[in-house]
Amino acid sequence: MTQPGPSRVATRWAVRIIPCFIVAAFAFAKYAVIAHLCVDYLYRQHHEHGLAIALIVLYFVFFLLALAAYVRTVYTTQTDPGLVPWSERRQRVHNERKALPHKEREDLESQSWSTPDLSPDSPGLESFYTKTMFICEPDGRPRWCSLCWSWKPDRSHHSSELGRCVRKMDHLCPWVGGMVSETSFNFFAQFTYWVSMYLAVCVATAGYCLHKQIQALDPLDWRPVVILALSGLFGLFAFGMSMTSTRYIVENITNIDVFKKRAVHYIAIRVPRGTPSTAGYQTVTFPLPGPPGTEPHSPANGFTPSSRDRQAVRTFAIVKTEPGENPFDLGYWRNFKAVMGNNIFEWLLPIKHSPCCNHDNPESFYEFGSLIEELKERHGLPQGHRRRHSRADEVEMVERRPTRD
């Protein structure tokens, strides 16, 4: 990891300062809109009681909803930003470096680069080949992060700001004080929706009061002018963000996907054990072969694989998407529910994390869409992959217990 540059330091300071600015803006808006415009101007001075009460109710409804979503977003970005766990080796080295003087620590961090772990017993590798399909490199291995020293789950990317890989990373947002990812994107989207409605109420209130002052030829009050200008500016920004968030949700994409919209994905799809490579696809078998001189698929420690290990051998066909194809597109409605939840309360309120945060599915880290079936047909995968695998194929390696000869 390289030493933080001036731009990264500035970003970190912005991430810390801007949330304080937002809190101050909320406080000023509450005074100017509620106390001055609604209560003093409309209710007391012009006796428009019904309108004043309606605006106050709308203000607080959208304010509380926006505030709840904002607090949940900020809290999640700080406590659970969706980091991919480090390997034990990387965590141990990190802990050792923390005990060093600051200068020595920076020198060592600049050398924290590691080539892929080619050992068949590489920690974390089995979490991929016990799935039915996963994103891989052209050789069939999962993607490797040279800075985290670990295999990267599907849709994970390394954040230079956090120095860690993040699941379904979207963007570092200074407005919410951290990284928006799979754990916080639904809360972030709710915040943009509700704050857009909140700012619309502020614009309507300030605009109406300013219009009345102009009609009555009263001296202009600076407060509705400021509220109208700031609410209009930030309202347009928030509305744009809400529309962008909606697009990302219904298309099941992130900022990273937009920047790499012509990207090509390699996907390892499980096929019947022992399926050979063909002109349409290459195959790879896990566990990977050990060092030269060892029995194929035997552990690198020299032990003889147990029958359970032999049953856990799995073969995958490596298929390739066309540029721009999204293998995670489930259709608009299923994409929406994968991020926002399964009922209206989850859609509107920051209650639960997105369903896509659950990675216990034995099929894949994230649900794949209908493109997978197209890829199977396109690359001519064997028909055997459509039937139910044999009992031996279905045995998953929960714990490898090698036995000696």
N, C-alpha and C positions, 0 to 999 in steps of 0.2 A: 504494500500500500504506500503510495507516494505521500510526501509531506503535503498537508493542505495548502493550496495556493490562495492568493488574495481573494479570488472570486468565490471560492468555497467558504472562506471565513466570512465574507460579506453575506453569503446566503444563510449561514448559520445564525448570524446576528439578526438578519431580516426575519427568520423563522421565529426568533424569540421576541422580537419587538412588535411585529404586526398584530399578533393577537391582542396585545395590550391596547393598541390603537383601535381595534374593533370594539373592545369593551368600552373604551372612552366614547366612541361614536354612538354606541347604543345608549349610553347614559345621557349624552347631549340630546339625542333624538327624543328620548323619553321626556326630558324637560321641555324641549321646544314644541313638540307635537301635542303632548298630553296637557301639560300644565299651562303653557302659554296660548296655543292655538285653540285646542278643544275646550278647555275649561274657561280660561279668562276671556278669550275673544268670542267664540261661538256661543258658549253656554251662558256666560254672565253678561257680556256686552251686547250681543245680538239676540239673545234668548232663543236660539235655535236648539232647543233641548234635545229633540229626537235625533237630529243629525249628529250633534256632539256625542251623545251616548252611543249611537251606532258606530261612529268612528273610533271611539275609545274601546268598545268591545272588539271590533275587528283588529285594532292595533294590538291589543293584549293577546288575542287568540294567536295571531301570526307571530307575534314577538315571542311568546312562550314556546311555540312549536319550533321556531328557528333557534331559540336559545338552547332548547333541549337537544336538538340535532347537533348544534355547534359544540356544546359541552361533550357530548358523546363522541363526536369526531376527534376533538382535541385529546380527550382522554385515551381513546384507542390508539391514535398515532403515537402517543407517548409511552403507553404501557404494552401494546400488542400490535406493532407495525407489520406483522406477518413475516418475521425473519425466518429464514431457513436455518435450522440448527447447524452449528459447526460440528465437524468430526471431533472425536475425542482428542486426536493429535493436535488439531488446530486450536482447540480450546486450551489444551495444556500449554502449548507454546505461547498463546496469548496471555495466559495467567503468569507465566514466567517473565514475559517482557514487561508486564505491568509493574513488577518489582524492581526493574532497572531504572537508573536515572533517565530523565526525560530525553537528553541528547542521544544516549545509547539506544533508547527505545525507538526514536525516529529513524536512526540509521538502520536498525534491524527491520523496522516496518517497511522500509523502502525495498527490502529484499524478500518480502513475503509473497513469493511467486512459486507455484508448484506445478509440475507437469502432471498429466492425468495418472492416477494410480492404476497400473496395469495388472495388479494382483487379482486373481480370480476371487479371493476372499476380501476384496476391498470393502471397508465398512460402508454400509448404506446401499451397496449395489443390489442386494437381494430384494430391497423394497421396490425395485423397478421390475425385475424379471418375475416376481410373483404376481404382477399385474397382467392383464390381458393385452394391454397396449400402452405405449408411452412414446413421447417425443425423444428422438435419439440423434446421434451423429450418423454420417454415411456408413460407418463401420458397424453400426448397431449398438454401440455403447451409449449410455445416457450422456447428456451434455455435462461437461466438467467446468467448475469454476476454479481457475488457477489461483485466485486470491483467498477464497474460503477453503480451499483444499477439499472440496466435497462435490458429489454429484448433484446436479441442479434438477429439481423436480420440474415437471411441465409448467410452462408459463412463468418460471422464475427468472429474475434478472438481477445482476449485481448493481447495487447502488453505490456510486462513488461517495455520495454524501454520508451514508450510514456505514460504509465499509463492509456491508453484508449483502447477501442475496436475499431478495424479497419476493414472496409469492404473489403472482399477478400484480406486479408493481405498476402503478399508473403514473404518478408524478409527485415530486416534492412540492408541497403547497405551503407557502409562508402564511397564507390566510388562516390555516388551521394548525400551524405550528409543527408540521411533520410530514411523513410519507403517507400518501394515500395509496392503499393497496386493497387486497381482497377483504381484509378485516374491517376496513373503514369506508369503502367506496359507497355502500348503500347509505350510510349515515351522512357522508359528504353530499351525495345526491339529494337526500332529504333536506339538508341545510340549504342548498342552492334553491330548491323549490320554495321552501317556506320563507327564506329571506327575500326572494323576489316578490312574493305576495306582501310581505311586511313593508318593503320599500315602496310598493305600489300604493299602499294605504298612506304612507308618508307623503308621496308625491301628490296624491289626490287631496289630502288635507291641506298641504301647503299651497297647492295650486288654487284651490277654492278660496282660501282665505286671502291670498294675494289678489285674486280676481275681484273679490268684494272690496278690498282696500282701493284698488284702482277705480272701480265704478263709483265709489263714494268720494273719490278725490281726497282720501285720507293720506297723511304722510306715510310713506312706505316703511314698513317694519323690516329690519334686516333679517330677522329670524326665519320667516317663511321663504325669503329669497335664498338663504343659505341651505335650508332644508330641501327646497325644491332642486337646487343645483346638485347638492351632494347625493340626495336620494335618486335623482334621475341618472346621474353618472354611475353610481354603484348599482342601481337597479338594472341598467342596461348590461353591465358586466355580469351581474348575478344571473340575469335571464339567459344571457349567452352561455354561461357555464351550465345552467340547468338543461338547456337544449343539447349541449355537447354531452353532458352526462346521460341524458335520455338516449341519445344515439349510441353511445358506448354500451349502455345496458342492453338495448334491444338487438344490437349486432354482436354482443358478447366479445367486445374488443377493449383494448386499453390504449393509452397514449403511445406506449411502446409499439403496439401493433400498427397504429396510424403512421408512425415514423418509418416503420418497416413494412409498408403495405404491399410491397412486391416480394416479401420474404418467401422462401421455400422451406417447407417442413419435411423432415424425415421422420417417419413413424414406424416403430417396431410393433407388428401385429402378430399375436400368437397364432401358430399353425400347428397341425399335428406333429408330434415329436418325430424328428428325423427327416422332415421334409427337405429335399435338396434344393440348392439354388437353381434358378432357371434364367432364361434370357430376360424375363420380365421383372425379376426381383432377386436379391441376394438374401441369404438366411444366416442367422447367427444362433448359436445354441448356448444357453446358460445352464449351470455355471460355466464360465469361460475356462478354456484349457489352462492347466498349470504350467510351470516352467518346463523346459525341455527335460525329458527323462522321467517325467511323472505320468501316471495314468491319466488319460483324458477325463476331464470333469472331476478329477480328484482334488481334494483340498491341498493347498500349497504347503500345509504342515507335514505332508508325507503320510498321513493316515489313510486307511482304506475307506472309501465312502460306504456308508450304511445303505441298506435297501431303501430307507426313507429318503436319503439323499438322491439315490438313483431315480426314484419316482419323481423327485422334484426337478429333474432335468426338463427344460422347456426350450422349444425352438420358435424363433420369431422370423417373419418375413419383413424385410425393410422396404417400405414403399415411399414414394416421393410425391408431394403435392405439386401442383402448378403454381407459379408465382401469384401471390395474392389470395389463394384459397385459404379459408379459415376452417380448420378441422373441428373447432369448438362451437361452431354456429349450430344451435339447436332449433332455430326458428324463433321469431319475435317473442311469442308468448312464453316459451320455455326459457329463453334467454332472460326475459324479465324476471321470472320467478326464481331463477338460479341466483340472481343478485339481490332482488328486493324481498323475497320471501313468498310464502304460500297463501297469505290472507291479507285482507285490507288493513288490519292493524299493523302488520309488519311493513306494509307499503308506506303508511303514513307516519308511523312513529318509530323512533330509534330504539327498538326493543331488543332485537336479536341480530347476531351476525348473519351474513348471507349464507344460504344453504351451500353455496360453492366452497365455503371454508371447510366443509367436512370432507376429508380425504380418506375415509375408511372404505370407500368403494373398492372391491377387489378387481374391478374392471380397469380402472384408470384413476389418476390423480384428479382429473377433471373429466366430466362427461363429454364424450366426443359426439359429433353430430352425424347427419346422414352422409356426409362426405366420405366416411370410412367405408361404407358399402360401395360407393362409387369407386374408391381407390382399389378395393378388392377386385372388382370387376375389371377395372382399367389395367391392373397389373397381372391379372390372371391367377389370383391365389387359388390354391386347390380347394375343391368343393368340401373337403373334409373339415375345413374350418367352420362350416355352417352347422354341422351336427354337434351334438353334445360330446365333449371330450370324454375319454375313458376314465374309469375311476382312478387309475394310476396317474393320468395326466392332471386330475383335479386335486391331488394331494399337494398341499402348499407347505413350504418349508417354514414351520414356526420356530423350530430350534434345531440346528445342525449338531448332531452328536456323533462324530466320527469314532470308529472302533479300530483298534490295531489288529494286524494279521495274527 
